[in-house]
Amino acid sequence: MKILVSDSMSQKGIQILKNAGFTVDVKTGLPENEIVKIISDYDAQIVRSATKVTKNIIDAATKLKVIGRAGEGVDNIDVSAAKSKGIIVMNTPGGNSHAVVELTIGYLFALARNTFLANKTMKEGKWEKKKFEGNEIKDKVLGVIGLGKIGFEVATLAKALGMKIKAYDPYINKEKATAAGFELVTLDNLLAESDYITIHIPGGEKTKNLINKDSFAKMKNGVRIINCARGGIVNEVDLIEAIKNKKVAGAALDVFSKEPLPTDSELLKLDEVILSPHIGASTHEAQEKVGIMIAEQIKEFLLTGKAINVV
């Protein structure tokens, strides 16, 4: 059986599949039309976040039995189209979550202390100590939108740093959140009371533009926002306006409605915004872990039919 690896993947994961007797072709960076031409040769496909497994690809897949996502979010896979053809879609929940947690906490400090901009001006030969007076996060309110594995861990670490946690998640077990010392509130309450807001929910139509012009109007003046979840949840046009109007004091974004971020994006011109190219899960440890996880899952499914972490 043949497996197509469409995005970069841990060599240990690839070796697991080869040792199991599979033919593994690593072909990264292929556009949709090129994948359409070759996908009929494969029994399985493995992707990360770069490759979009579209309906066109799935329609052309005559042998495909399983699509594996080395990561958690599957918004780059047309799950409905796969389901209609009886193709299993599986992911690796939790495999790279701590990497995203650490980036989020890093951004929390960076926004509070202006470290990215201070670094930039220092390298320009400036010494602007007074300009970069920051804020302490202790005793500030962190609003956490989404208390899944990542959101819960971010909230736990932030609470240990002395922050007060307000969380919005209509699906979370209330007793679990209360036991951890988090206050579950409505989204409107979270927006109105938070000094910092961090987002940890899936992307998609249900959450698209969740944070928009109306949301910003409900927030405190000087709020700071972090999004290491999915692009499109924060309306970028409305965010830019809120920053220019001084409603939002700063934002840290790892994800965008269009990726790569267009070179003419106004976000690139704002000193108040910290940007990174969707690196939340990009640590050596996380990528090795999810690569091994998805390889083991694909191997198990193709050899025994046992499906693990099916979406």
Backbone hydrogen bonds in HBPLUS format (Angstrom, degrees):
<---DONOR---> <-ACCEPTOR-->    atom                        ^
c    i                          cat <-CA-CA->   ^        H-A-AA   ^      H-
h    n   atom  resd res      DA  || num        DHA   H-A  angle D-A-AA Bond
n    s   type  num  typ     dist DA aas  dist angle  dist       angle   num
A0023-THR N   A0001-MET O   2.98 MM  22  6.25 169.7  1.99 160.6 163.2     1
A0043-ASP N   A0002-LYS O   2.86 MM  41  5.51 158.3  1.91 143.7 150.2     2
A0003-ILE N   A0023-THR O   2.80 MM  20  6.16 157.8  1.85 167.8 173.3     3
A0025-ASP N   A0003-ILE O   2.94 MM  22  6.26 168.2  1.96 172.1 175.9     4
A0004-LEU N   A0044-ALA O   2.91 MM  40  6.27 165.4  1.93 152.2 152.9     5
A0046-ILE N   A0004-LEU O   2.82 MM  42  6.27 157.0  1.88 159.6 164.2     6
A0005-VAL N   A0025-ASP O   2.86 MM  20  6.06 174.8  1.86 157.9 159.0     7
A0027-LYS N   A0005-VAL O   2.94 MM  22  6.11 152.4  2.02 153.8 162.6     8
A0006-SER N   A0046-ILE O   2.88 MM  40  6.09 160.5  1.92 170.3 175.0     9
A0013-GLY N   A0010-SER O   3.07 MM   3  5.22 122.2  2.42  97.5 111.3    10
A0014-ILE N   A0010-SER O   3.12 MM   4  6.54 158.6  2.16 149.9 155.4    11
A0015-GLN N   A0011-GLN O   2.90 MM   4  6.07 156.6  1.96 145.9 152.2    12
A0016-ILE N   A0012-LYS O   3.05 MM   4  6.27 146.5  2.16 140.9 149.2    13
A0017-LEU N   A0013-GLY O   3.32 MM   4  6.68 154.1  2.39 147.0 152.3    14
A0018-LYS N   A0014-ILE O   3.02 MM   4  6.34 156.4  2.07 149.3 156.4    15
A0019-ASN N   A0015-GLN O   2.80 MM   4  5.91 160.6  1.84 151.6 156.9    16
A0020-ALA N   A0016-ILE O   3.20 MM   4  6.36 131.5  2.44 132.7 144.4    17
A0020-ALA N   A0017-LEU O   3.21 MM   3  5.12 131.8  2.45  91.3 104.2    18
A0022-PHE N   A0017-LEU O   3.21 MM   5  5.76 158.5  2.26 157.6 151.7    19
A0021-GLY N   A0018-LYS O   2.95 MM   3  5.22 159.3  2.00 108.5 114.6    20
A0034-GLU N   A0031-PRO O   3.12 MM   3  5.51 129.1  2.39 107.7 120.3    21
A0035-ILE N   A0031-PRO O   3.16 MM   4  6.52 155.9  2.22 154.9 162.2    22
A0036-VAL N   A0032-GLU O   2.91 MM   4  6.17 159.2  1.95 157.6 163.8    23
A0037-LYS N   A0033-ASN O   3.33 MM   4  6.48 144.4  2.46 131.9 139.5    24
A0038-ILE N   A0035-ILE O   3.09 MM   3  5.36 134.2  2.31 103.8 115.7    25
A0039-ILE N   A0035-ILE O   2.86 MM   4  5.64 143.2  1.99 163.9 171.1    26
A0041-ASP N   A0038-ILE O   3.04 MM   3  5.93 169.7  2.05 129.2 132.4    27
A0042-TYR N   A0039-ILE O   3.09 MM   3  5.60 169.4  2.11 119.2 122.6    28
A0065-LYS N   A0043-ASP O   2.78 MM  22  5.44 173.5  1.78 136.5 137.3    29
A0045-GLN N   A0066-VAL O   3.10 MM  21  6.63 150.1  2.19 149.5 158.7    30
A0068-GLY N   A0045-GLN O   2.76 MM  23  6.18 165.2  1.78 161.6 166.6    31
A0047-VAL N   A0068-GLY O   2.90 MM  21  6.34 158.4  1.95 165.7 173.0    32
A0070-ALA N   A0047-VAL O   2.82 MM  23  6.15 165.3  1.84 167.9 169.7    33
A0053-VAL N   A0076-ASN O   2.78 MM  23  6.21 148.5  1.87 160.6 167.9    34
A0078-ASP N   A0053-VAL O   2.93 MM  25  6.17 156.9  1.98 170.1 167.2    35
A0058-ILE N   A0054-THR O   3.01 MM   4  6.34 165.5  2.03 152.4 156.5    36
A0059-ASP N   A0055-LYS O   2.75 MM   4  5.87 158.0  1.79 153.3 159.3    37
A0060-ALA N   A0056-ASN O   3.19 MM   4  6.32 140.8  2.35 135.1 144.3    38
A0060-ALA N   A0057-ILE O   3.12 MM   3  5.20 126.2  2.43  95.5 109.4    39
A0061-ALA N   A0058-ILE O   3.12 MM   3  5.06 151.1  2.21  99.4 108.3    40
A0088-ILE N   A0065-LYS O   3.03 MM  23  6.27 156.6  2.08 148.6 141.1    41
A0067-ILE N   A0088-ILE O   2.77 MM  21  6.22 154.3  1.83 160.7 169.7    42
A0090-MET N   A0067-ILE O   2.98 MM  23  6.41 162.2  2.01 163.6 168.7    43
A0069-ARG N   A0090-MET O   2.82 MM  21  6.19 161.2  1.85 156.3 162.8    44
A0071-GLY N   A0069-ARG O   2.84 MM   2  5.43 127.6  2.11 109.4  93.2    45
A0092-THR N   A0071-GLY O   2.84 MM  21  5.12 175.2  1.85 146.0 145.5    46
A0077-ILE N   A0074-VAL O   3.02 MM   3  5.41 157.7  2.07 117.2 119.2    47
A0079-VAL N   A0077-ILE O   2.89 MM   2  5.53 118.1  2.28 112.5  95.2    48
A0082-ALA N   A0078-ASP O   3.07 MM   4  6.39 157.6  2.12 150.3 157.1    49
A0083-LYS N   A0079-VAL O   2.85 MM   4  6.04 161.4  1.88 151.2 156.5    50
A0084-SER N   A0080-SER O   2.98 MM   4  6.20 153.3  2.06 146.3 153.1    51
A0085-LYS N   A0082-ALA O   3.06 MM   3  5.32 140.2  2.23 102.5 113.9    52
A0087-ILE N   A0082-ALA O   2.86 MM   5  4.92 161.7  1.89 149.4 143.6    53
A0086-GLY N   A0083-LYS O   3.00 MM   3  4.94 159.7  2.05 103.3 109.4    54
A0311-VAL N   A0089-VAL O   2.78 MM 222  5.71 172.3  1.79 155.4 157.3    55
A0091-ASN N   A0309-ASN O   3.08 MM 218  5.83 150.7  2.16 157.4 161.3    56
A0095-GLY N   A0092-THR O   3.13 MM   3  5.66 163.6  2.16 134.1 137.7    57
A0100-VAL N   A0097-SER O   3.11 MM   3  5.30 119.5  2.49  99.9 113.9    58
A0101-VAL N   A0097-SER O   3.00 MM   4  6.32 155.6  2.06 150.6 158.2    59
A0102-GLU N   A0098-HIS O   2.96 MM   4  6.18 162.1  1.99 150.8 153.9    60
A0103-LEU N   A0099-ALA O   3.13 MM   4  6.39 155.8  2.19 143.9 150.1    61
A0104-THR N   A0100-VAL O   2.98 MM   4  6.17 161.1  2.02 150.5 155.7    62
A0105-ILE N   A0101-VAL O   3.00 MM   4  6.32 162.6  2.04 155.2 159.1    63
A0106-GLY N   A0102-GLU O   2.91 MM   4  6.06 154.7  1.97 144.6 152.3    64
A0107-TYR N   A0103-LEU O   2.88 MM   4  6.15 152.8  1.95 150.0 157.0    65
A0108-LEU N   A0104-THR O   2.94 MM   4  6.23 143.5  2.08 143.2 154.0    66
A0109-PHE N   A0105-ILE O   3.20 MM   4  6.56 158.3  2.25 151.5 154.0    67
A0110-ALA N   A0106-GLY O   2.98 MM   4  6.21 159.1  2.03 145.1 151.8    68
A0111-LEU N   A0107-TYR O   2.88 MM   4  5.98 160.7  1.92 151.4 154.3    69
A0112-ALA N   A0108-LEU O   3.19 MM   4  6.34 152.2  2.28 139.0 146.8    70
A0113-ARG N   A0109-PHE O   2.94 MM   4  6.09 149.4  2.03 153.4 160.9    71
A0114-ASN N   A0110-ALA O   2.85 MM   4  5.51 117.4  2.25 140.9 150.3    72
A0135-ASN N   A0112-ALA O   2.85 MM  23  5.11 154.6  1.92 139.3 147.7    73
A0118-ALA N   A0114-ASN O   2.96 MM   4  6.06 159.1  2.01 154.5 161.4    74
A0119-ASN N   A0115-THR O   2.98 MM   4  6.00 155.6  2.04 141.2 147.3    75
A0120-LYS N   A0116-PHE O   3.11 MM   4  6.37 154.8  2.17 140.7 147.5    76
A0121-THR N   A0117-LEU O   2.99 MM   4  6.27 165.2  2.01 156.0 158.1    77
A0122-MET N   A0118-ALA O   2.97 MM   4  6.09 153.5  2.04 146.6 154.2    78
A0123-LYS N   A0119-ASN O   3.14 MM   4  6.36 155.6  2.20 147.6 153.1    79
A0124-GLU N   A0121-THR O   3.04 MM   3  4.87 140.7  2.20  92.9 104.9    80
A0126-LYS N   A0121-THR O   2.99 MM   5  5.46 160.4  2.03 154.4 149.7    81
A0125-GLY N   A0122-MET O   2.92 MM   3  5.16 156.2  1.98 110.4 114.6    82
A0132-PHE N   A0129-LYS O   3.27 MM   3  5.60 137.1  2.46 102.6 112.9    83
A0140-LYS N   A0137-ILE O   3.01 MM   3  5.34 160.1  2.05 130.7 132.3    84
A0139-ASP N   A0162-GLY O   2.79 MM  23  5.62 166.1  1.80 126.5 131.3    85
A0164-LYS N   A0140-LYS O   2.87 MM  24  6.04 167.5  1.88 151.1 155.4    86
A0195-ASP N   A0141-VAL O   2.87 MM  54  5.20 151.7  1.95 131.6 140.8    87
A0196-TYR N   A0141-VAL O   3.10 MM  55  6.45 155.0  2.17 162.3 165.3    88
A0142-LEU N   A0164-LYS O   2.79 MM  22  6.07 161.7  1.82 163.7 169.7    89
A0166-LYS N   A0142-LEU O   3.04 MM  24  6.20 168.8  2.05 148.4 151.5    90
A0143-GLY N   A0196-TYR O   2.72 MM  53  6.06 174.4  1.72 158.9 159.7    91
A0198-THR N   A0143-GLY O   2.87 MM  55  6.28 161.4  1.90 170.1 175.7    92
A0144-VAL N   A0166-LYS O   2.85 MM  22  6.30 158.4  1.89 156.3 163.5    93
A0168-TYR N   A0144-VAL O   3.00 MM  24  6.39 160.0  2.04 154.6 157.3    94
A0145-ILE N   A0198-THR O   2.96 MM  53  6.28 171.5  1.97 168.3 170.7    95
A0200-HIS N   A0145-ILE O   2.76 MM  55  5.80 158.4  1.81 167.3 165.6    96
A0146-GLY N   A0168-TYR O   2.92 MM  22  5.98 149.9  2.01 152.1 161.9    97
A0152-PHE N   A0148-GLY O   2.82 MM   4  5.72 161.2  1.85 153.1 158.7    98
A0153-GLU N   A0149-LYS O   3.19 MM   4  6.26 155.2  2.25 137.1 143.4    99
A0154-VAL N   A0150-ILE O   2.90 MM   4  6.16 161.4  1.94 158.0 163.7   100
A0155-ALA N   A0151-GLY O   2.94 MM   4  6.09 163.4  1.96 147.6 152.3   101
A0156-THR N   A0152-PHE O   2.93 MM   4  6.14 151.7  2.01 142.7 150.8   102
A0157-LEU N   A0153-GLU O   3.00 MM   4  6.22 164.3  2.03 151.7 154.6   103
A0158-ALA N   A0154-VAL O   2.88 MM   4  6.06 162.4  1.92 153.1 158.8   104
A0159-LYS N   A0155-ALA O   2.89 MM   4  5.98 153.4  1.96 144.8 151.9   105
A0160-ALA N   A0156-THR O   3.10 MM   4  6.34 150.5  2.19 140.4 148.2   106
A0161-LEU N   A0157-LEU O   3.11 MM   4  6.43 128.1  2.39 136.9 150.5   107
A0161-LEU N   A0158-ALA O   3.06 MM   3  4.99 133.9  2.28  93.0 106.2   108
A0163-MET N   A0158-ALA O   3.06 MM   5  5.57 161.6  2.10 147.5 144.2   109
A0162-GLY N   A0159-LYS O   2.94 MM   3  5.11 159.0  1.98 108.2 113.2   110
A0183-GLU N   A0165-ILE O   3.01 MM  18  6.17 170.6  2.02 148.3 151.3   111
A0167-ALA N   A0183-GLU O   2.83 MM  16  6.02 164.1  1.86 152.3 154.7   112
A0185-VAL N   A0167-ALA O   2.90 MM  18  5.97 162.8  1.92 157.7 161.1   113
A0172-ILE N   A0169-ASP O   3.31 MM   3  5.62 163.7  2.34 112.5 116.9   114
A0177-ALA N   A0173-ASN O   3.18 MM   4  6.54 161.6  2.22 156.1 160.6   115
A0178-THR N   A0174-LYS O   2.92 MM   4  6.10 165.4  1.94 155.1 159.4   116
A0179-ALA N   A0175-GLU O   2.91 MM   4  5.96 158.9  1.95 145.5 151.6   117
A0180-ALA N   A0176-LYS O   3.17 MM   4  6.37 138.0  2.36 138.1 148.4   118
A0180-ALA N   A0177-ALA O   3.16 MM   3  5.18 128.8  2.44  94.2 107.5   119
A0182-PHE N   A0177-ALA O   3.01 MM   5  5.35 164.7  2.04 154.7 150.1   120
A0181-GLY N   A0178-THR O   2.96 MM   3  5.08 153.8  2.03 104.1 112.6   121
A0190-LEU N   A0186-THR O   3.00 MM   4  6.28 161.7  2.04 152.2 157.2   122
A0191-LEU N   A0187-LEU O   2.93 MM   4  6.18 162.9  1.96 154.7 158.8   123
A0192-ALA N   A0188-ASP O   3.04 MM   4  6.21 153.0  2.11 144.2 151.2   124
A0193-GLU N   A0189-ASN O   3.01 MM   4  6.06 144.6  2.14 151.0 159.1   125
A0194-SER N   A0190-LEU O   3.17 MM   4  5.81 139.5  2.34 151.4 155.0   126
A0224-ARG N   A0195-ASP O   3.09 MM  29  6.49 148.5  2.19 139.5 148.9   127
A0197-ILE N   A0224-ARG O   2.85 MM  27  6.33 149.0  1.95 156.8 166.7   128
A0226-ILE N   A0197-ILE O   2.81 MM  29  6.19 153.7  1.87 161.9 168.5   129
A0199-ILE N   A0226-ILE O   3.14 MM  27  6.45 146.4  2.25 149.6 158.9   130
A0207-THR N   A0204-GLY O   3.21 MM   3  5.69 139.7  2.39 109.0 118.8   131
A0208-LYS N   A0204-GLY O   2.96 MM   4  5.88 118.1  2.35 147.9 165.2   132
A0210-LEU N   A0207-THR O   3.12 MM   3  5.26 142.2  2.27 136.5 127.4   133
A0209-ASN N   A0232-GLY O   2.70 MM  23  5.87 176.8  1.70 154.0 155.0   134
A0211-ILE N   A0233-ILE O   2.96 MM  22  6.19 177.9  1.96 160.5 161.2   135
A0235-ASN N   A0211-ILE O   2.86 MM  24  6.08 176.2  1.86 170.1 169.6   136
A0215-SER N   A0212-ASN O   2.96 MM   3  5.10 115.2  2.39 100.4 116.8   137
A0216-PHE N   A0212-ASN O   2.93 MM   4  6.27 162.2  1.96 163.9 168.6   138
A0217-ALA N   A0213-LYS O   3.15 MM   4  6.36 149.5  2.25 143.2 151.0   139
A0218-LYS N   A0215-SER O   3.02 MM   3  5.35 140.6  2.18 106.0 117.0   140
A0219-MET N   A0216-PHE O   3.10 MM   3  5.21 151.8  2.18 104.1 112.7   141
A0222-GLY N   A0247-LYS O   2.75 MM  25  5.47 143.5  1.88 127.4 139.5   142
A0249-ALA N   A0223-VAL O   2.84 MM  26  5.69 146.7  1.95 143.9 154.7   143
A0225-ILE N   A0250-GLY O   3.03 MM  25  6.52 153.2  2.10 143.3 148.6   144
A0252-ALA N   A0225-ILE O   2.83 MM  27  6.34 150.6  1.91 155.5 165.1   145
A0227-ASN N   A0252-ALA O   2.96 MM  25  6.42 159.3  2.01 165.7 171.0   146
A0254-ASP N   A0227-ASN O   3.04 MM  27  6.30 170.6  2.05 163.1 160.2   147
A0239-LEU N   A0235-ASN O   2.92 MM   4  6.16 148.2  2.03 147.5 157.7   148
A0240-ILE N   A0236-GLU O   2.95 MM   4  6.13 162.3  1.98 148.1 151.7   149
A0241-GLU N   A0237-VAL O   3.17 MM   4  6.43 159.0  2.22 144.6 149.9   150
A0242-ALA N   A0238-ASP O   2.93 MM   4  6.14 154.3  1.99 144.2 151.5   151
A0243-ILE N   A0239-LEU O   2.91 MM   4  6.18 147.9  2.01 152.4 161.0   152
A0244-LYS N   A0240-ILE O   2.99 MM   4  6.24 162.6  2.02 150.2 154.9   153
A0245-ASN N   A0241-GLU O   2.94 MM   4  6.12 143.6  2.07 144.2 154.3   154
A0247-LYS N   A0242-ALA O   2.94 MM   5  5.18 129.7  2.20 160.8 166.9   155
A0248-VAL N   A0242-ALA O   3.14 MM   6  5.53 165.7  2.16 118.1 120.2   156
A0246-LYS N   A0243-ILE O   3.03 MM   3  5.02 159.6  2.07 104.7 110.5   157
A0251-ALA N   A0272-GLU O   3.12 MM  21  6.50 155.4  2.18 144.5 147.2   158
A0274-ILE N   A0251-ALA O   2.81 MM  23  6.25 161.1  1.85 155.1 161.0   159
A0253-LEU N   A0274-ILE O   2.86 MM  21  6.24 163.9  1.89 166.6 165.5   160
A0276-SER N   A0253-LEU O   3.07 MM  23  6.50 138.2  2.25 157.7 160.0   161
A0278-HIS N   A0254-ASP O   2.82 MM  24  4.71 123.4  2.14 132.5 148.4   162
A0265-SER N   A0262-PRO O   3.04 MM   3  5.42 162.8  2.07 118.4 119.7   163
A0268-LEU N   A0265-SER O   3.18 MM   3  5.86 152.3  2.26 114.4 120.2   164
A0269-LYS N   A0266-GLU O   3.00 MM   3  5.34 154.3  2.06 109.4 117.4   165
A0270-LEU N   A0267-LEU O   3.35 MM   3  5.52 161.9  2.38 105.5 110.7   166
A0273-VAL N   A0270-LEU O   3.20 MM   3  5.63 166.5  2.22 112.6 116.6   167
A0278-HIS N   A0276-SER O   2.97 MM   2  5.91 137.0  2.16 106.2  94.4   168
A0282-SER N   A0279-ILE O   2.84 MM   3  4.78 153.3  1.91 106.9 115.8   169
A0283-THR N   A0281-ALA O   3.00 MM   2  5.93 134.1  2.22 105.3  92.1   170
A0287-GLN N   A0283-THR O   2.98 MM   4  6.13 173.7  1.99 160.2 161.9   171
A0288-GLU N   A0284-HIS O   3.03 MM   4  6.10 154.7  2.09 145.7 152.7   172
A0289-LYS N   A0285-GLU O   3.00 MM   4  6.12 156.5  2.05 144.2 151.1   173
A0290-VAL N   A0286-ALA O   2.94 MM   4  6.20 171.0  1.94 159.7 160.5   174
A0291-GLY N   A0287-GLN O   3.00 MM   4  5.88 149.1  2.10 135.1 144.2   175
A0292-ILE N   A0288-GLU O   3.01 MM   4  6.16 158.6  2.06 146.6 151.4   176
A0293-MET N   A0289-LYS O   2.92 MM   4  6.11 160.7  1.95 148.6 154.8   177
A0294-ILE N   A0290-VAL O   2.91 MM   4  6.01 172.0  1.92 149.2 150.8   178
A0295-ALA N   A0291-GLY O   3.09 MM   4  6.10 152.5  2.17 137.8 145.9   179
A0296-GLU N   A0292-ILE O   2.98 MM   4  6.15 163.1  2.01 151.8 155.7   180
A0297-GLN N   A0293-MET O   3.00 MM   4  6.24 156.2  2.05 148.5 155.5   181
A0298-ILE N   A0294-ILE O   2.87 MM   4  6.00 165.6  1.89 151.0 154.6   182
A0299-LYS N   A0295-ALA O   2.92 MM   4  6.02 165.6  1.94 149.8 154.4   183
A0300-GLU N   A0296-GLU O   2.95 MM   4  6.07 164.0  1.97 145.3 150.0   184
A0301-PHE N   A0297-GLN O   2.98 MM   4  6.17 159.5  2.02 148.2 153.8   185
A0302-LEU N   A0298-ILE O   2.93 MM   4  6.10 173.1  1.94 159.4 161.0   186
A0303-LEU N   A0299-LYS O   2.98 MM   4  6.02 152.6  2.06 150.5 157.7   187
A0304-THR N   A0300-GLU O   2.87 MM   4  5.65 155.8  1.92 143.3 150.5   188
A0305-GLY N   A0301-PHE O   2.74 MM   4  4.29 136.5  1.93 115.5 126.9   189
